[in-house]
């Protein structure tokens, strides 16, 4: 016999019998007044909303009453406070007190086999209602904590920006599928939702999550990119370090996910491959948290729900009417349109939105689809078989529907650029800025047509993969035709170092562009790729770097006559960096030396430029890193000094004020500290601080870093007063720009806490 005397059951009885004006939030606040803020006028809307969500989890049974509350009320005197709260606040707000008591007494009687006759009798014999309700609540809360059930940590303040995408307002049907998913997840920890492209798998997964969100402590949404480890790394956690590598981020993120229990749900959307093709999936599925995976593949050996077409009469017709209210009087034609579109959800939605937005009649739309002859094209039947033909047919319908929209040049330009963005979506406002749009009117028009999908919760826009495939063919995005978009992203790459957070959105956009852009300007795109490499490298995204190098080499081979020694040297520099990540230091050193010779040869034949002088200095700097890792400390120090002397030699070009100079001198300071050459470290640091104060001032992160090193040097010189002053300045700047919890802020605080400072 199951114990029915739980907090969830008792509170729901009280809520069913309360006055409408007495909110759930107020009742729980009054019940636990010793721990709660009952003065709601002192709280803002966000605070009330956050606590209301927490209380809802208690009411649904998804989470127990926190043990801190149980401990607070542990003494009999404190339970007297709850009795008084029932008497003064809760009971007066119940419509029918006797009915509420009878229902709770029924719960007690139904639980006798579990709680025992003695306990049941003691509870039932209490005549005072306020004492009765408090005693029952006391037993339920303590009993809940004695069940041994484990709950997930709440990650709402840990995982940032991972809100569940919105479900389309017109979502309809799928009641049986929703029940089936729920049934499977009660028995198994994971389920695949499978079906053909555009049938509604993602919407079903999101609808289930929204419908069930009260029973989950955490719902984590991941749009699968092709590499599950990278997707986990790309989640943004509050404690992420700005300079952490992809592997380090994965390790820290995954260690948190491993602690989740079955009250947490992870949705892995767009997993369009077989489980065996993603080696990490098996490991992910062995943990206790629940997982929903959407996939076009037919899955064997796993629990799955395969979804087919919606019911034509009850669901697809109502879906068509929901998107196109004017079609309510044309059922005969609408049924024929749905049939000719093969009952495909995405295509039916696009057809209805096209009809609504363009103003054409159902008869005109039907005639256009019939005349296109897509379903009867025998040539296509010979080319495709089974699923391939069905997919080709759907693509054909989408092409026809989009052509009926008769898109204007502005709309086509929006579509062309959005084709290059990741399928997971891009922030609406960022897209507007990158295309230099005065407003979002044209984007909103395409949303009304059903061509662009909008996630209103996260303010993202995207293209469905099938619509993207059609749009790529129809708009053919090239380097020259997407110049504004590329220029903005190129500038972001060039401005690396100005931001301090991990730019997942930017790196996804750049990767997507590389995979889809048509290159009709080799010179520009080579420059773009050359500046893209250090942007990815800065954030430790090493998996993407070999592909960027391959693309650089390909473009260099295609325009071989225009390639200079500087391009070749830069490519060697990038290849050497990859060798360092593989700990192949000897080969890396060889490539750096070869690159140095190429730039020196260039200087023998050409006048030095900002680019050539910077590159030569940077390669020497990188060489010093490889030499240091190889254990050749003296050679490393000499290479770093050479990097710095090059900047001095070419100072007339203005490269001393370059940000690379600051980073190189900081590198020299670190090297000198490792060698315990504090005099050299202090001299170099003073030079760096002069550059920073002259050109950037003293309110910036570079100055904070310089003062941190000044503190270290002063400590080693036993100048405790100077060390404290330097650490104070450094700590205040790190806190200002990075926050209290950032690793540099924490580190400087540790130094300031030393007893002798």
Secondary structure as UniProt FT lines:
FT   HELIX           7..16
FT   TURN            20..21
FT   HELIX           24..31
FT   TURN            32..35
FT   HELIX           40..42
FT   HELIX           45..60
FT   HELIX           67..72
FT   HELIX           76..85
FT   HELIX           86..90
FT   HELIX           91..93
FT   HELIX           97..110
FT   HELIX           112..115
FT   HELIX           117..124
FT   HELIX           129..145
FT   TURN            156..158
FT   STRAND          159..160
FT   TURN            169..170
FT   HELIX           175..187
FT   STRAND          190..194
FT   TURN            197..198
FT   HELIX           201..211
FT   HELIX           213..215
FT   STRAND          218..223
FT   HELIX           228..233
FT   STRAND          236..237
FT   TURN            238..239
FT   TURN            242..243
FT   HELIX           246..257
FT   TURN            258..259
FT   TURN            262..263
FT   STRAND          264..269
FT   HELIX           275..277
FT   TURN            279..280
FT   HELIX           281..284
FT   TURN            285..286
FT   STRAND          290..295
FT   STRAND          304..306
FT   HELIX           312..316
FT   HELIX           317..323
FT   HELIX           325..329
FT   HELIX           331..340
FT   TURN            341..343
FT   HELIX           345..358
FT   HELIX           362..372
FT   HELIX           374..376
FT   HELIX           378..383
FT   HELIX           387..404
FT   HELIX           409..418
FT   TURN            419..420
FT   TURN            423..424
FT   STRAND          426..427
FT   HELIX           428..434
FT   TURN            435..436
FT   HELIX           441..449
FT   STRAND          453..455
FT   TURN            456..459
FT   STRAND          460..462
FT   HELIX           465..475
FT   TURN            479..482
FT   HELIX           483..494
FT   TURN            495..497
FT   HELIX           504..516
FT   HELIX           522..538
FT   TURN            539..540
FT   HELIX           542..558
FT   HELIX           560..562
FT   HELIX           565..581
FT   TURN            582..583
FT   HELIX           585..605
FT   HELIX           610..629
FT   TURN            630..631
FT   HELIX           633..649
FT   HELIX           651..653
FT   HELIX           655..657
FT   HELIX           659..674
FT   TURN            675..676
FT   HELIX           678..695
FT   HELIX           701..716
FT   TURN            717..718
FT   HELIX           720..738
FT   TURN            740..741
FT   HELIX           743..752
FT   TURN            755..756
//
